[in-house]
């Protein structure tokens, strides 16, 4: 079997386990903080905004640094680093005694973890260009499969054994992901440490990060980053508040974890299917046209969410919505990656992750303000608003960018 295929399949398994691990406990943080003593509804929404923005902001700041080091030291090493610290962070969340401890753990998550971007960078660097959309779609599917199984199992586990056990179980499972990456994934053409030290001493490269940033950010890349920001902003605005939405509809926290886990699991499954199906289309027809359809479809599908008050109907519409959203990001990544030389893709994915995480960090802050001021359901209106801006930008500017990013 070709090395790129072998790596892809092992990374697919490792990422399923990784996202399962985080999915065991993190979707239920709104319930966990109530167990930690935060029970006022306004305070819960306020802390949810902080807890969901802190890791995104920290991860966004660190992403270009890890991306630069990935190009220098090897993408496998950076993925192992992210997985190892994930083990520690999840265990730390399970040990939290108050909401401040949980905030610190989420901050550490943002600074030191990030297996998703690291796995994308590793796959992109070793995959032939004509298979890139497919490979990125496969990795996207692993993320969403893990994100679907994790909350479902974690919700049942939390109902039976408590939220802390869910975090500890996730930490334990992440050890298996670490071992698969360590033993089975083989990276080719990575920079040796001795070469890295020589490059660091070279006076001609006093500012290698700035130089690589200047080479990577071209007009096409910039447009993709702006679109990505609004896609992440809209796609993540409602996620932290699904658990509160379920709790408000049911009128009790009892049993809500299992229902929330089921919703998140179904959403993960639909986005996994998106990565496998739409990802293949991106290798055959215009990625720009696919993106236009996905952004427009997201706007129309998300509008009814505000008016739905039955969990079954909500879940069906929400799943289809995230099929569209889950299809958009692999297309954006493929557009970015195929226009970036392989030796610069680590830095490119670092910049990409920076913007994605800034969108992730901004969305719960906006969501918190909206839900406190206007009620929980209003957060669903943030989705069509953000995707309308993304569609407008793509129609105005993306079609004008035809050049490939130069080496």
N, C-alpha and C positions, 0 to 999 in steps of 0.2 A: 504493500500500500504506500502511496506517495506520502511524504512526510507531512505536507500541509493538511492532508485529509486525516491522518492519524492524530495530529495535534488538535484539529477541529473537533473530532469526535470525543477525545478525552477532555478537552476544555468544555465541551457541551455538557458532559456528565458532571464535571467539577462545578460548573456554574449553576446547574440545577441544584446541587447540594448546597452551594453557597447561598443562593437566593432563598432556598427552603429554610436555611438556618436563620437568616434575618427575618423571614416571614413568620417564624414560630412566635415571636414576641412583639416585634415593633408595631404591627397593625393594631395592637391592643393597648398601646401606651395610653390612650384616652381613658381606658378603664383602670389601668395600673396606677395612674396618678390619683385617681379617686380613692384607690386602696391606700395610697400613701398619704392621704389626708386632705387633698384638694377636692372639695365637693361642690363649691359654689359654681353654677353653670358658667357665669362670666369668667371666673378665674380659670376654669377648665379650658375654655376657648383661648384665653390669653396665653396660658402655658403651652397649649398645643401649638400656637403660633411660634413661640420661642423654640420649643423642642423640635419642630420640623424645619425651622429656618437655620438654626445653628449648624447642623451638619452640612447642609447645602452650601452655606457661606464658607465654612472652613474647607470643605472639599474643593470648592471653586478656587480658593486662593492657592491651595496646594497642588491642584491638578497640573498646571504648567511645569511646576518643579518636578513632580513625578514623571511627567511626560519627557522632560529633558533628560532626566536620569535613565529613563527607559531606553532612549536612543543611545546612551553612553554605556550603561552597565548591563543592558539586556532586559527585555520585557518580561521574561519569565521571573527574574529576580524581583521585579517590582510587583508582579502578581502574587508571588509568595509572600512578600512583605504585607500586602493588603490583606491577604487571607489570614496570616498569623495574627495581625493586630485585630482582625475581626473576631477571632477566638477570644482574645482578652476583653474586648469591648462588650461583647454579648454577656460574658460572665460578669463583668462589672455592672451591667444594667440589672442583672438578676440580684446583685448584692446591694443595690441602691436602697437607702433607708428613708430618703425624702426626695422631693422633686428636684432639688438642687444637685444632688448626686446624679440623678438621671440626666440633667442638662450637661453636666461635666462629661458623662459617658458619651452622650451624643456629640459633644464637641470633639472628643477623642476619635469617635467614629469618622467624623468629617476630615480630620487631619491625617489619620494614618491608614484608613481603609480605602475602598474604591475598587473592588474586584471587577466591576462591570467595564469600566473604561480600560483597565489593564488587560482584560481578556480581549476586548475589541482591538486594542493596539497590537497585541501578540498575533492575533489572527490576520489582521490587515497587513502586517509586515511580511508574513510568510505565504500569503495566498496569491495565486496568479490573478492578474487584473480581470480576466474574462470570467472568473469564478467569484469575484469579490462580493457582489450583491447577494449571491446565494450564501456564501460563508457568513457574512454579517447577519443575514436573515436567520441562519441556523443558530448563531450565538444569541441573537435577540430572542429566539424562541426558547432557548435554555433559560434565559433570565425570567421570561414570563411563565414558563412551566414551573420553575422553582417558586416564583412568586404566587402561583396558584395553589400548589400543593402545601406550601408552608403555612399560609394563613388558615387553610381548612383544617390541617392537622393541629396547628397551634391553637386554634379556637376551641377544638374539642379537648385538647390537653389543658388549656387554661380553665375550662369549665370543671374539669375533673380534679386537677392537681394544683391549680393556681398559676398566676402569671409568672412568678419567679422560676418555676420549673420549666416553663416554655423557653425562657432566656437561656437557662443552663443546658437544656436539650439542644438548642440551636448552636451554642458554643461547642458542644461535643460533636455534633454532626459536621461542623466546619473543619474539624481536625481531619476527617476523611477526605474532604475536598483538598486540603493542604497536601496530603500524602499523594493523591492522584496527580496533582500538578508537579510535585517534586520528583516523582518516579517516572511517570509516563510521558510527560510533555517534554519535547526536545526542541530547543531553539537553535536555529542555524544563523550564521553570519552576525553573531552578536559582538559588540566591541569588548575587547579584553580590558581588564582593570589597568594593566600596564600602559595600554594605549590611551586610556582615559587620563591617567596621570600625566603622560607626555603632552596631551592636548591641553591640559589645565596649565602646564608650565609655558606653553607657547604664547609669547607676547602678542602674536598676531591675532589671538583669540581672547583678548581681554574681556570681551562681553559676548560670549557665544550665545547666550540665551537671547539677548537683544538682536543679535545678527540673525538667528534662526526665526525669531518672531517676525522680523522685517521681511524675510523671504517667504514665510508661510502665509501671512495675511495679505491676500490679493483681493481685488474687487469681488470675485466669485465667492471666495472663502468668507469674506465679510458679510455678504448677503445671506449666505447659508447660516452664519452665526446669529444674525438678527432674527431670521425665521425660527431657528432653533430655540432662541430665548422665549419667544411667545408660545411656541409649541409646548415647551416645558412648563411655562407659566400657567397655561390653560390646562394642561394635562395633569398637573399636580395640585391645582387649587382646591379641588374637592376631596381628594384622597384622605387627608387627615381628619375630615369631618364626617366620613361615612359612618363611623362607629357612633358618633353623637346623633346623627340623623336616625340611625336604627333605634338607638335608645329612646329618642323622643317619640318616634312612631309607636314603639311598644309600651312606653311609659314605665319601663323598669330596666335595670342593668342586668338582671338575672336572665340568662339565656342569650343575651345580646352578642356575647363573644362568638358563639357558634354560628349565629346568623351572619355577623360581620365577616367571619372567616370564610363562610360559604360564598358571600358576595365577592370578596377579594379573590377567592380561588377561581370562581367563574370568570372574573375579569382577567386574571392571569392566563387562563386557558384560551380565552378569545384572542388575547394579544399574542400568545404563542402561535396560534394558527395564522395570525397576520404575518408574523416574521417568516414563516415557512412558505406562505402562498404569495404574498406581495413581493417578498424578497426575490423570488425567482422571476417575477415579471420584470423587475428592474434590470435584469440582464438581457432582456429581449426588446423592450420598447422604451420610449422616452421617459426617463425618470422625472423630468419636469412636469410632463402631462399627468403622470400618476400622482405627483405631489399636489397639483392643482385640484384634482378630483378628491383626494383624501381630505384636504383642508376644507373644501366646500362641503363635503359630506359631513364632516365633524360638526360644522356650524349648525346644519339643519337637524342632525340627530340629537344634539345636546340641548336644543331649545325646550323640548317637552319635559325634561327632567324636573324643572321647577314646579310643574303642575301635577306630577305623579306623587301619590301618597300611599300606594300599596307596594309592599316590598317586592312581591313577585314581578310586577310590571316594571318597577324601577330597575331590578336586576337585569331583566331582558334588554331594556334600552341601554343601560349602562355598559353591559357587555359588548353590544354592537358598537357603541361609541368607542370603546377602547380597542376594538378590532381596527377601527380606522386610525386612531391615535398610534397604536402599536405598529401600524404599517408605515406611518410617516417618518418615524425616526430612522429606521434602517435605510430608507431612501435618501434622507439627508446625509447620513454617514457615508453611504456609497458615493454620492456626488462629491463629497469632500475628499474621500480617500482616493478615488480614481484620478483626481486632479492634484494629488500630492505625491512627490517622489517617495519611494519606499523608505529611504534613509531618513526622511523627515516626518514620517507618519506618527512616531511617538510624540514629537512636539505638537503636531497637528491635532492629535487626539487629546493632548493635554489642554490645548486652547479650546477645543470643542467641549471638553469636560468642564472647563472653567465657566463657559457661557451656560452650559446645561445646568450646572449647579447653582449659578446665580439665578436662573429661572426657577429652580427648585427652592432656593432660599427665599425668593421674593413671594412665591405663591402662597405659602402659609401665613405670611405677614398680612398680605391682602385679604386672604381668606378669613383670618382672625378678625380683622377690622370689619369686614362685611358681615360676618355671622353675629358679632357682638352688636352691631348697629341695626341690622335689618332681619336677623334670624338665620338659622342654619341653612334653610333651603335656598336662600339668596346666593349662596356660594356657587351654585350650579350655573348661574348666569355669567360667571366669570369665564366659563369655558368658551361659549360662542364669541364673547367679546375678544378674548385673546386670539382665537383662531381666525377671526375676521381680519385682525391686523396682520397676522401671518400670511393670510391669503392675499391681501392687498399688496403687501411688500413683494411677495413672490411673483404676482402678475405684473407688477411695475418694473421690477429690477432683475429677477432671476433669468428671464428669457433673453435679456440683453447680454448676459455673460456667456460667451462661447469658448473663451480661451482656456487652455489647460494651464494649471499653475506651473511655472517654469522651475527647472531644477536649480 
